[in-house]
C-alpha cells in the first residue's frame, strides 16, 4: 500500500499534461485516505482486542484508554522490526 502511495505521489508531480495528471491526484488522495482508514480500523480493533484479552491473560497489563496508545504501540513495534 505504501508503494502505491509513493507511486501516486510521483505521478502527481510529473509533468504529464491532460487527464492523466488528474488521475494521479485521484490515486494519491485515494491512497492517503485508504492508509488513514486502515490505521483507524486497526487501532479500533486493536483497542477492543487489547482490552478484552490482554488484561485477562496477563496481570501486569492494563487496559488502554484510547486508540492513540494502540497507534503508538504499532509504531514502536514497527521500529523494533
PDB file of N, CA, C and O in Angstrom:
ATOM      1  N   UNK A   1       0.829  -1.181   0.000  1.00  0.00           N
ATOM      2  CA  UNK A   1       0.000   0.000   0.000  1.00  0.00           C
ATOM      3  C   UNK A   1       0.875   1.248   0.000  1.00  0.00           C
ATOM      4  O   UNK A   1       0.580   2.210  -0.709  1.00  0.00           O
ATOM      5  N   UNK A   2       1.923   1.243   0.768  1.00  0.00           N
ATOM      6  CA  UNK A   2       2.812   2.401   0.804  1.00  0.00           C
ATOM      7  C   UNK A   2       3.493   2.608  -0.547  1.00  0.00           C
ATOM      8  O   UNK A   2       3.765   3.737  -0.956  1.00  0.00           O
ATOM      9  N   UNK A   3       3.758   1.508  -1.224  1.00  0.00           N
ATOM     10  CA  UNK A   3       4.350   1.599  -2.563  1.00  0.00           C
ATOM     11  C   UNK A   3       3.386   2.290  -3.526  1.00  0.00           C
ATOM     12  O   UNK A   3       3.801   3.125  -4.330  1.00  0.00           O
ATOM     13  N   UNK A   4       2.106   1.944  -3.444  1.00  0.00           N
ATOM     14  CA  UNK A   4       1.109   2.599  -4.292  1.00  0.00           C
ATOM     15  C   UNK A   4       1.006   4.083  -3.963  1.00  0.00           C
ATOM     16  O   UNK A   4       0.835   4.908  -4.860  1.00  0.00           O
ATOM     17  N   UNK A   5       1.110   4.425  -2.681  1.00  0.00           N
ATOM     18  CA  UNK A   5       1.066   5.830  -2.266  1.00  0.00           C
ATOM     19  C   UNK A   5       2.239   6.602  -2.867  1.00  0.00           C
ATOM     20  O   UNK A   5       2.059   7.705  -3.382  1.00  0.00           O
ATOM     21  N   UNK A   6       3.405   6.041  -2.803  1.00  0.00           N
ATOM     22  CA  UNK A   6       4.580   6.709  -3.368  1.00  0.00           C
ATOM     23  C   UNK A   6       4.473   6.830  -4.889  1.00  0.00           C
ATOM     24  O   UNK A   6       4.816   7.867  -5.457  1.00  0.00           O
ATOM     25  N   UNK A   7       4.004   5.787  -5.539  1.00  0.00           N
ATOM     26  CA  UNK A   7       3.845   5.823  -6.985  1.00  0.00           C
ATOM     27  C   UNK A   7       2.849   6.902  -7.399  1.00  0.00           C
ATOM     28  O   UNK A   7       3.068   7.623  -8.373  1.00  0.00           O
ATOM     29  N   UNK A   8       1.768   7.003  -6.658  1.00  0.00           N
ATOM     30  CA  UNK A   8       0.778   8.035  -6.964  1.00  0.00           C
ATOM     31  C   UNK A   8       1.355   9.429  -6.740  1.00  0.00           C
ATOM     32  O   UNK A   8       1.061  10.347  -7.505  1.00  0.00           O
ATOM     33  N   UNK A   9       2.165   9.599  -5.710  1.00  0.00           N
ATOM     34  CA  UNK A   9       2.794  10.890  -5.467  1.00  0.00           C
ATOM     35  C   UNK A   9       3.758  11.281  -6.565  1.00  0.00           C
ATOM     36  O   UNK A   9       3.821  12.446  -6.957  1.00  0.00           O
ATOM     37  N   UNK A  10       4.502  10.324  -7.059  1.00  0.00           N
ATOM     38  CA  UNK A  10       5.434  10.603  -8.153  1.00  0.00           C
ATOM     39  C   UNK A  10       4.670  10.936  -9.426  1.00  0.00           C
ATOM     40  O   UNK A  10       5.069  11.824 -10.180  1.00  0.00           O
ATOM     41  N   UNK A  11       3.582  10.230  -9.664  1.00  0.00           N
ATOM     42  CA  UNK A  11       2.769  10.522 -10.849  1.00  0.00           C
ATOM     43  C   UNK A  11       2.189  11.926 -10.788  1.00  0.00           C
ATOM     44  O   UNK A  11       2.063  12.590 -11.817  1.00  0.00           O
ATOM     45  N   UNK A  12       1.837  12.380  -9.599  1.00  0.00           N
ATOM     46  CA  UNK A  12       1.229  13.709  -9.464  1.00  0.00           C
ATOM     47  C   UNK A  12       2.210  14.829  -9.745  1.00  0.00           C
ATOM     48  O   UNK A  12       1.828  15.847 -10.322  1.00  0.00           O
ATOM     49  N   UNK A  13       3.445  14.670  -9.358  1.00  0.00           N
ATOM     50  CA  UNK A  13       4.397  15.757  -9.561  1.00  0.00           C
ATOM     51  C   UNK A  13       5.075  15.690 -10.918  1.00  0.00           C
ATOM     52  O   UNK A  13       5.823  16.597 -11.282  1.00  0.00           O
ATOM     53  N   UNK A  14       4.825  14.632 -11.665  1.00  0.00           N
ATOM     54  CA  UNK A  14       5.409  14.565 -13.003  1.00  0.00           C
ATOM     55  C   UNK A  14       4.677  15.531 -13.927  1.00  0.00           C
ATOM     56  O   UNK A  14       3.531  15.905 -13.676  1.00  0.00           O
ATOM     57  N   UNK A  15       5.340  15.917 -14.972  1.00  0.00           N
ATOM     58  CA  UNK A  15       4.791  16.926 -15.874  1.00  0.00           C
ATOM     59  C   UNK A  15       4.046  16.270 -17.028  1.00  0.00           C
ATOM     60  O   UNK A  15       4.428  16.421 -18.188  1.00  0.00           O
ATOM     61  N   UNK A  16       2.988  15.546 -16.705  1.00  0.00           N
ATOM     62  CA  UNK A  16       2.174  14.918 -17.737  1.00  0.00           C
ATOM     63  C   UNK A  16       0.931  15.773 -17.931  1.00  0.00           C
ATOM     64  O   UNK A  16       0.121  15.889 -17.012  1.00  0.00           O
ATOM     65  N   UNK A  17       0.762  16.368 -19.093  1.00  0.00           N
ATOM     66  CA  UNK A  17      -0.420  17.204 -19.307  1.00  0.00           C
ATOM     67  C   UNK A  17      -1.665  16.356 -19.568  1.00  0.00           C
ATOM     68  O   UNK A  17      -1.577  15.205 -19.995  1.00  0.00           O
ATOM     69  N   UNK A  18      -2.816  16.950 -19.301  1.00  0.00           N
ATOM     70  CA  UNK A  18      -4.086  16.310 -19.647  1.00  0.00           C
ATOM     71  C   UNK A  18      -4.714  15.549 -18.503  1.00  0.00           C
ATOM     72  O   UNK A  18      -4.352  15.740 -17.342  1.00  0.00           O
ATOM     73  N   UNK A  19      -5.663  14.682 -18.838  1.00  0.00           N
ATOM     74  CA  UNK A  19      -6.445  13.975 -17.813  1.00  0.00           C
ATOM     75  C   UNK A  19      -5.641  12.942 -17.030  1.00  0.00           C
ATOM     76  O   UNK A  19      -6.051  12.532 -15.944  1.00  0.00           O
ATOM     77  N   UNK A  20      -4.505  12.521 -17.569  1.00  0.00           N
ATOM     78  CA  UNK A  20      -3.694  11.539 -16.845  1.00  0.00           C
ATOM     79  C   UNK A  20      -3.141  12.128 -15.548  1.00  0.00           C
ATOM     80  O   UNK A  20      -2.955  11.409 -14.566  1.00  0.00           O
ATOM     81  N   UNK A  21      -2.877  13.446 -15.546  1.00  0.00           N
ATOM     82  CA  UNK A  21      -2.366  14.082 -14.336  1.00  0.00           C
ATOM     83  C   UNK A  21      -3.457  14.137 -13.268  1.00  0.00           C
ATOM     84  O   UNK A  21      -3.165  13.957 -12.086  1.00  0.00           O
ATOM     85  N   UNK A  22      -4.707  14.383 -13.661  1.00  0.00           N
ATOM     86  CA  UNK A  22      -5.805  14.400 -12.697  1.00  0.00           C
ATOM     87  C   UNK A  22      -6.021  13.028 -12.087  1.00  0.00           C
ATOM     88  O   UNK A  22      -6.373  12.926 -10.911  1.00  0.00           O
ATOM     89  N   UNK A  23      -5.818  11.976 -12.856  1.00  0.00           N
ATOM     90  CA  UNK A  23      -5.952  10.626 -12.321  1.00  0.00           C
ATOM     91  C   UNK A  23      -4.883  10.366 -11.267  1.00  0.00           C
ATOM     92  O   UNK A  23      -5.119   9.627 -10.311  1.00  0.00           O
ATOM     93  N   UNK A  24      -3.698  10.977 -11.438  1.00  0.00           N
ATOM     94  CA  UNK A  24      -2.639  10.825 -10.444  1.00  0.00           C
ATOM     95  C   UNK A  24      -3.040  11.431  -9.112  1.00  0.00           C
ATOM     96  O   UNK A  24      -2.775  10.860  -8.054  1.00  0.00           O
ATOM     97  N   UNK A  25      -3.687  12.603  -9.172  1.00  0.00           N
ATOM     98  CA  UNK A  25      -4.157  13.218  -7.936  1.00  0.00           C
ATOM     99  C   UNK A  25      -5.235  12.368  -7.278  1.00  0.00           C
ATOM    100  O   UNK A  25      -5.264  12.235  -6.055  1.00  0.00           O
ATOM    101  N   UNK A  26      -6.100  11.806  -8.068  1.00  0.00           N
ATOM    102  CA  UNK A  26      -7.145  10.942  -7.522  1.00  0.00           C
ATOM    103  C   UNK A  26      -6.543   9.704  -6.873  1.00  0.00           C
ATOM    104  O   UNK A  26      -6.996   9.270  -5.814  1.00  0.00           O
ATOM    105  N   UNK A  27      -5.525   9.139  -7.505  1.00  0.00           N
ATOM    106  CA  UNK A  27      -4.861   7.971  -6.929  1.00  0.00           C
ATOM    107  C   UNK A  27      -4.164   8.322  -5.626  1.00  0.00           C
ATOM    108  O   UNK A  27      -4.192   7.542  -4.674  1.00  0.00           O
ATOM    109  N   UNK A  28      -3.533   9.503  -5.579  1.00  0.00           N
ATOM    110  CA  UNK A  28      -2.844   9.929  -4.364  1.00  0.00           C
ATOM    111  C   UNK A  28      -3.824  10.127  -3.217  1.00  0.00           C
ATOM    112  O   UNK A  28      -3.593   9.648  -2.107  1.00  0.00           O
ATOM    113  N   UNK A  29      -4.899  10.822  -3.481  1.00  0.00           N
ATOM    114  CA  UNK A  29      -5.897  11.066  -2.433  1.00  0.00           C
ATOM    115  C   UNK A  29      -6.523   9.749  -1.985  1.00  0.00           C
ATOM    116  O   UNK A  29      -6.738   9.538  -0.792  1.00  0.00           O
ATOM    117  N   UNK A  30      -6.815   8.865  -2.933  1.00  0.00           N
ATOM    118  CA  UNK A  30      -7.392   7.571  -2.582  1.00  0.00           C
ATOM    119  C   UNK A  30      -6.424   6.749  -1.735  1.00  0.00           C
ATOM    120  O   UNK A  30      -6.844   6.081  -0.790  1.00  0.00           O
ATOM    121  N   UNK A  31      -5.150   6.793  -2.060  1.00  0.00           N
ATOM    122  CA  UNK A  31      -4.162   6.039  -1.291  1.00  0.00           C
ATOM    123  C   UNK A  31      -4.012   6.589   0.120  1.00  0.00           C
ATOM    124  O   UNK A  31      -3.913   5.825   1.081  1.00  0.00           O
ATOM    125  N   UNK A  32      -3.996   7.913   0.247  1.00  0.00           N
ATOM    126  CA  UNK A  32      -3.871   8.521   1.577  1.00  0.00           C
ATOM    127  C   UNK A  32      -5.093   8.200   2.431  1.00  0.00           C
ATOM    128  O   UNK A  32      -4.960   7.850   3.604  1.00  0.00           O
ATOM    129  N   UNK A  33      -6.275   8.318   1.849  1.00  0.00           N
ATOM    130  CA  UNK A  33      -7.492   8.000   2.599  1.00  0.00           C
ATOM    131  C   UNK A  33      -7.550   6.530   2.987  1.00  0.00           C
ATOM    132  O   UNK A  33      -7.971   6.200   4.095  1.00  0.00           O
ATOM    133  N   UNK A  34      -7.132   5.645   2.089  1.00  0.00           N
ATOM    134  CA  UNK A  34      -7.122   4.215   2.409  1.00  0.00           C
ATOM    135  C   UNK A  34      -6.141   3.918   3.533  1.00  0.00           C
ATOM    136  O   UNK A  34      -6.423   3.100   4.409  1.00  0.00           O
ATOM    137  N   UNK A  35      -4.992   4.581   3.510  1.00  0.00           N
ATOM    138  CA  UNK A  35      -3.990   4.375   4.556  1.00  0.00           C
ATOM    139  C   UNK A  35      -4.513   4.848   5.915  1.00  0.00           C
ATOM    140  O   UNK A  35      -4.376   4.147   6.917  1.00  0.00           O
ATOM    141  N   UNK A  36      -5.109   6.037   5.939  1.00  0.00           N
ATOM    142  CA  UNK A  36      -5.650   6.576   7.191  1.00  0.00           C
ATOM    143  C   UNK A  36      -6.787   5.702   7.704  1.00  0.00           C
ATOM    144  O   UNK A  36      -6.875   5.427   8.900  1.00  0.00           O
ATOM    145  N   UNK A  37      -7.658   5.269   6.797  1.00  0.00           N
ATOM    146  CA  UNK A  37      -8.767   4.412   7.198  1.00  0.00           C
ATOM    147  C   UNK A  37      -8.278   3.080   7.751  1.00  0.00           C
ATOM    148  O   UNK A  37      -8.830   2.570   8.726  1.00  0.00           O
ATOM    149  N   UNK A  38      -7.242   2.514   7.132  1.00  0.00           N
ATOM    150  CA  UNK A  38      -6.679   1.256   7.624  1.00  0.00           C
ATOM    151  C   UNK A  38      -6.091   1.429   9.024  1.00  0.00           C
ATOM    152  O   UNK A  38      -6.272   0.560   9.877  1.00  0.00           O
ATOM    153  N   UNK A  39      -5.396   2.531   9.273  1.00  0.00           N
ATOM    154  CA  UNK A  39      -4.819   2.785  10.599  1.00  0.00           C
ATOM    155  C   UNK A  39      -5.923   2.932  11.640  1.00  0.00           C
ATOM    156  O   UNK A  39      -5.805   2.407  12.747  1.00  0.00           O
ATOM    157  N   UNK A  40      -6.995   3.642  11.294  1.00  0.00           N
ATOM    158  CA  UNK A  40      -8.101   3.834  12.232  1.00  0.00           C
ATOM    159  C   UNK A  40      -8.775   2.502  12.558  1.00  0.00           C
ATOM    160  O   UNK A  40      -9.073   2.223  13.719  1.00  0.00           O
ATOM    161  N   UNK A  41      -9.015   1.687  11.543  1.00  0.00           N
ATOM    162  CA  UNK A  41      -9.655   0.391  11.775  1.00  0.00           C
ATOM    163  C   UNK A  41      -8.764  -0.508  12.626  1.00  0.00           C
ATOM    164  O   UNK A  41      -9.248  -1.167  13.546  1.00  0.00           O
ATOM    165  N   UNK A  42      -7.477  -0.539  12.331  1.00  0.00           N
ATOM    166  CA  UNK A  42      -6.548  -1.347  13.122  1.00  0.00           C
ATOM    167  C   UNK A  42      -6.506  -0.861  14.563  1.00  0.00           C
ATOM    168  O   UNK A  42      -6.451  -1.676  15.484  1.00  0.00           O
ATOM    169  N   UNK A  43      -6.531   0.455  14.776  1.00  0.00           N
ATOM    170  CA  UNK A  43      -6.485   0.997  16.133  1.00  0.00           C
ATOM    171  C   UNK A  43      -7.745   0.639  16.919  1.00  0.00           C
ATOM    172  O   UNK A  43      -7.660   0.278  18.092  1.00  0.00           O
ATOM    173  N   UNK A  44      -8.903   0.737  16.284  1.00  0.00           N
ATOM    174  CA  UNK A  44     -10.153   0.419  16.987  1.00  0.00           C
ATOM    175  C   UNK A  44     -10.232  -1.066  17.314  1.00  0.00           C
ATOM    176  O   UNK A  44     -10.582  -1.438  18.434  1.00  0.00           O
ATOM    177  N   UNK A  45      -9.910  -1.918  16.343  1.00  0.00           N
ATOM    178  CA  UNK A  45      -9.936  -3.360  16.591  1.00  0.00           C
ATOM    179  C   UNK A  45      -8.854  -3.739  17.594  1.00  0.00           C
ATOM    180  O   UNK A  45      -9.082  -4.585  18.459  1.00  0.00           O
ATOM    181  N   UNK A  46      -7.678  -3.123  17.489  1.00  0.00           N
ATOM    182  CA  UNK A  46      -6.594  -3.407  18.434  1.00  0.00           C
ATOM    183  C   UNK A  46      -6.955  -3.018  19.856  1.00  0.00           C
ATOM    184  O   UNK A  46      -6.626  -3.738  20.798  1.00  0.00           O
ATOM    185  N   UNK A  47      -7.630  -1.882  20.020  1.00  0.00           N
ATOM    186  CA  UNK A  47      -8.056  -1.466  21.356  1.00  0.00           C
ATOM    187  C   UNK A  47      -9.066  -2.453  21.935  1.00  0.00           C
ATOM    188  O   UNK A  47      -8.981  -2.824  23.106  1.00  0.00           O
ATOM    189  N   UNK A  48     -10.008  -2.870  21.118  1.00  0.00           N
ATOM    190  CA  UNK A  48     -11.015  -3.827  21.572  1.00  0.00           C
ATOM    191  C   UNK A  48     -10.373  -5.148  21.981  1.00  0.00           C
ATOM    192  O   UNK A  48     -10.675  -5.688  23.045  1.00  0.00           O
ATOM    193  N   UNK A  49      -9.487  -5.666  21.132  1.00  0.00           N
ATOM    194  CA  UNK A  49      -8.834  -6.942  21.437  1.00  0.00           C
ATOM    195  C   UNK A  49      -7.929  -6.805  22.659  1.00  0.00           C
ATOM    196  O   UNK A  49      -7.906  -7.684  23.520  1.00  0.00           O
ATOM    197  N   UNK A  50      -7.181  -5.696  22.733  1.00  0.00           N
ATOM    198  CA  UNK A  50      -6.286  -5.498  23.874  1.00  0.00           C
ATOM    199  C   UNK A  50      -7.074  -5.452  25.180  1.00  0.00           C
ATOM    200  O   UNK A  50      -6.710  -6.116  26.150  1.00  0.00           O
ATOM    201  N   UNK A  51      -8.148  -4.674  25.206  1.00  0.00           N
ATOM    202  CA  UNK A  51      -8.910  -4.518  26.447  1.00  0.00           C
ATOM    203  C   UNK A  51      -9.680  -5.771  26.822  1.00  0.00           C
ATOM    204  O   UNK A  51      -9.941  -5.985  28.006  1.00  0.00           O
ATOM    205  N   UNK A  52     -10.049  -6.598  25.875  1.00  0.00           N
ATOM    206  CA  UNK A  52     -10.811  -7.800  26.180  1.00  0.00           C
ATOM    207  C   UNK A  52      -9.934  -8.997  26.506  1.00  0.00           C
ATOM    208  O   UNK A  52     -10.339  -9.853  27.293  1.00  0.00           O
ATOM    209  N   UNK A  53      -8.754  -9.079  25.928  1.00  0.00           N
ATOM    210  CA  UNK A  53      -7.950 -10.287  26.054  1.00  0.00           C
ATOM    211  C   UNK A  53      -6.733 -10.109  26.965  1.00  0.00           C
ATOM    212  O   UNK A  53      -6.531 -10.900  27.886  1.00  0.00           O
ATOM    213  N   UNK A  54      -5.940  -9.101  26.719  1.00  0.00           N
ATOM    214  CA  UNK A  54      -4.654  -8.977  27.402  1.00  0.00           C
ATOM    215  C   UNK A  54      -4.756  -8.847  28.921  1.00  0.00           C
ATOM    216  O   UNK A  54      -4.012  -9.538  29.616  1.00  0.00           O
ATOM    217  N   UNK A  55      -5.624  -8.009  29.477  1.00  0.00           N
ATOM    218  CA  UNK A  55      -5.688  -7.924  30.945  1.00  0.00           C
ATOM    219  C   UNK A  55      -6.141  -9.224  31.618  1.00  0.00           C
ATOM    220  O   UNK A  55      -5.796  -9.485  32.770  1.00  0.00           O
ATOM    221  N   UNK A  56      -6.904 -10.026  30.901  1.00  0.00           N
ATOM    222  CA  UNK A  56      -7.346 -11.298  31.471  1.00  0.00           C
ATOM    223  C   UNK A  56      -6.245 -12.349  31.451  1.00  0.00           C
ATOM    224  O   UNK A  56      -6.209 -13.228  32.311  1.00  0.00           O
ATOM    225  N   UNK A  57      -5.351 -12.263  30.476  1.00  0.00           N
ATOM    226  CA  UNK A  57      -4.272 -13.239  30.369  1.00  0.00           C
ATOM    227  C   UNK A  57      -3.048 -12.866  31.203  1.00  0.00           C
ATOM    228  O   UNK A  57      -2.405 -13.738  31.787  1.00  0.00           O
ATOM    229  N   UNK A  58      -2.729 -11.580  31.259  1.00  0.00           N
ATOM    230  CA  UNK A  58      -1.536 -11.126  31.964  1.00  0.00           C
ATOM    231  C   UNK A  58      -1.941 -10.088  33.000  1.00  0.00           C
ATOM    232  O   UNK A  58      -2.604  -9.105  32.670  1.00  0.00           O
ATOM    233  N   UNK A  59      -1.548 -10.299  34.244  1.00  0.00           N
ATOM    234  CA  UNK A  59      -1.957  -9.394  35.315  1.00  0.00           C
ATOM    235  C   UNK A  59      -1.192  -8.074  35.295  1.00  0.00           C
ATOM    236  O   UNK A  59      -1.650  -7.098  35.888  1.00  0.00           O
ATOM    237  N   UNK A  60      -0.047  -8.021  34.633  1.00  0.00           N
ATOM    238  CA  UNK A  60       0.748  -6.789  34.600  1.00  0.00           C
ATOM    239  C   UNK A  60       0.285  -5.823  33.511  1.00  0.00           C
ATOM    240  O   UNK A  60       0.783  -4.700  33.437  1.00  0.00           O
ATOM    241  N   UNK A  61      -0.642  -6.233  32.680  1.00  0.00           N
ATOM    242  CA  UNK A  61      -1.110  -5.414  31.568  1.00  0.00           C
ATOM    243  C   UNK A  61      -2.394  -4.698  31.970  1.00  0.00           C
ATOM    244  O   UNK A  61      -3.329  -5.311  32.485  1.00  0.00           O
ATOM    245  N   UNK A  62      -2.424  -3.394  31.725  1.00  0.00           N
ATOM    246  CA  UNK A  62      -3.627  -2.600  31.990  1.00  0.00           C
ATOM    247  C   UNK A  62      -4.360  -2.303  30.690  1.00  0.00           C
ATOM    248  O   UNK A  62      -3.742  -2.292  29.625  1.00  0.00           O
ATOM    249  N   UNK A  63      -5.662  -2.063  30.756  1.00  0.00           N
ATOM    250  CA  UNK A  63      -6.400  -1.698  29.539  1.00  0.00           C
ATOM    251  C   UNK A  63      -5.930  -0.344  28.995  1.00  0.00           C
ATOM    252  O   UNK A  63      -5.511   0.530  29.754  1.00  0.00           O
ATOM    253  N   UNK A  64      -6.006  -0.188  27.682  1.00  0.00           N
ATOM    254  CA  UNK A  64      -5.637   1.084  27.065  1.00  0.00           C
ATOM    255  C   UNK A  64      -6.798   2.058  27.194  1.00  0.00           C
ATOM    256  O   UNK A  64      -7.957   1.648  27.261  1.00  0.00           O
ATOM    257  N   UNK A  65      -6.484   3.341  27.228  1.00  0.00           N
ATOM    258  CA  UNK A  65      -7.507   4.370  27.408  1.00  0.00           C
ATOM    259  C   UNK A  65      -8.048   4.894  26.079  1.00  0.00           C
ATOM    260  O   UNK A  65      -9.226   5.238  25.985  1.00  0.00           O
ATOM    261  N   UNK A  66      -7.193   4.960  25.043  1.00  0.00           N
ATOM    262  CA  UNK A  66      -7.645   5.487  23.754  1.00  0.00           C
ATOM    263  C   UNK A  66      -6.911   4.777  22.627  1.00  0.00           C
ATOM    264  O   UNK A  66      -5.965   4.023  22.854  1.00  0.00           O
ATOM    265  N   UNK A  67      -7.364   5.032  21.421  1.00  0.00           N
ATOM    266  CA  UNK A  67      -6.778   4.386  20.241  1.00  0.00           C
ATOM    267  C   UNK A  67      -5.384   4.916  19.933  1.00  0.00           C
ATOM    268  O   UNK A  67      -4.608   4.246  19.251  1.00  0.00           O
ATOM    269  N   UNK A  68      -5.056   6.096  20.418  1.00  0.00           N
ATOM    270  CA  UNK A  68      -3.723   6.651  20.203  1.00  0.00           C
ATOM    271  C   UNK A  68      -2.633   5.801  20.827  1.00  0.00           C
ATOM    272  O   UNK A  68      -1.524   5.718  20.298  1.00  0.00           O
ATOM    273  N   UNK A  69      -2.942   5.174  21.942  1.00  0.00           N
ATOM    274  CA  UNK A  69      -1.969   4.290  22.575  1.00  0.00           C
ATOM    275  C   UNK A  69      -1.703   3.064  21.706  1.00  0.00           C
ATOM    276  O   UNK A  69      -0.573   2.581  21.637  1.00  0.00           O
ATOM    277  N   UNK A  70      -2.729   2.571  21.053  1.00  0.00           N
ATOM    278  CA  UNK A  70      -2.554   1.427  20.162  1.00  0.00           C
ATOM    279  C   UNK A  70      -1.722   1.837  18.941  1.00  0.00           C
ATOM    280  O   UNK A  70      -0.861   1.078  18.496  1.00  0.00           O
ATOM    281  N   UNK A  71      -1.972   3.029  18.403  1.00  0.00           N
ATOM    282  CA  UNK A  71      -1.181   3.513  17.273  1.00  0.00           C
ATOM    283  C   UNK A  71       0.278   3.690  17.693  1.00  0.00           C
ATOM    284  O   UNK A  71       1.187   3.352  16.934  1.00  0.00           O
ATOM    285  N   UNK A  72       0.502   4.209  18.880  1.00  0.00           N
ATOM    286  CA  UNK A  72       1.871   4.329  19.403  1.00  0.00           C
ATOM    287  C   UNK A  72       2.533   2.975  19.563  1.00  0.00           C
ATOM    288  O   UNK A  72       3.724   2.833  19.283  1.00  0.00           O
ATOM    289  N   UNK A  73       1.784   1.976  20.008  1.00  0.00           N
ATOM    290  CA  UNK A  73       2.320   0.627  20.142  1.00  0.00           C
ATOM    291  C   UNK A  73       2.662   0.056  18.768  1.00  0.00           C
ATOM    292  O   UNK A  73       3.677  -0.622  18.614  1.00  0.00           O
ATOM    293  N   UNK A  74       1.828   0.325  17.780  1.00  0.00           N
ATOM    294  CA  UNK A  74       2.123  -0.134  16.413  1.00  0.00           C
ATOM    295  C   UNK A  74       3.411   0.488  15.881  1.00  0.00           C
ATOM    296  O   UNK A  74       4.216  -0.190  15.242  1.00  0.00           O
ATOM    297  N   UNK A  75       3.601   1.774  16.146  1.00  0.00           N
ATOM    298  CA  UNK A  75       4.807   2.463  15.699  1.00  0.00           C
ATOM    299  C   UNK A  75       6.028   1.890  16.418  1.00  0.00           C
ATOM    300  O   UNK A  75       7.070   1.677  15.798  1.00  0.00           O
ATOM    301  N   UNK A  76       5.904   1.643  17.713  1.00  0.00           N
ATOM    302  CA  UNK A  76       7.026   1.087  18.487  1.00  0.00           C
ATOM    303  C   UNK A  76       7.406  -0.290  17.974  1.00  0.00           C
ATOM    304  O   UNK A  76       8.591  -0.585  17.822  1.00  0.00           O
ATOM    305  N   UNK A  77       6.428  -1.134  17.707  1.00  0.00           N
ATOM    306  CA  UNK A  77       6.708  -2.482  17.197  1.00  0.00           C
ATOM    307  C   UNK A  77       7.343  -2.404  15.820  1.00  0.00           C
ATOM    308  O   UNK A  77       8.256  -3.174  15.521  1.00  0.00           O
ATOM    309  N   UNK A  78       6.882  -1.495  14.978  1.00  0.00           N
ATOM    310  CA  UNK A  78       7.470  -1.378  13.637  1.00  0.00           C
ATOM    311  C   UNK A  78       8.907  -0.849  13.697  1.00  0.00           C
ATOM    312  O   UNK A  78       9.722  -1.187  12.838  1.00  0.00           O
ATOM    313  N   UNK A  79       9.223  -0.030  14.693  1.00  0.00           N
ATOM    314  CA  UNK A  79      10.606   0.449  14.850  1.00  0.00           C
ATOM    315  C   UNK A  79      11.512  -0.699  15.265  1.00  0.00           C
ATOM    316  O   UNK A  79      12.642  -0.792  14.787  1.00  0.00           O
ATOM    317  N   UNK A  80      11.040  -1.574  16.145  1.00  0.00           N
ATOM    318  CA  UNK A  80      11.854  -2.678  16.618  1.00  0.00           C
ATOM    319  C   UNK A  80      12.042  -3.781  15.563  1.00  0.00           C
ATOM    320  O   UNK A  80      12.928  -4.624  15.701  1.00  0.00           O
ATOM    321  N   UNK A  81      11.223  -3.775  14.529  1.00  0.00           N
ATOM    322  CA  UNK A  81      11.372  -4.789  13.485  1.00  0.00           C
ATOM    323  C   UNK A  81      12.581  -4.535  12.708  1.00  0.00           C
ATOM    324  O   UNK A  81      12.885  -5.281  11.777  1.00  0.00           O
TER     325      UNK A  81
END
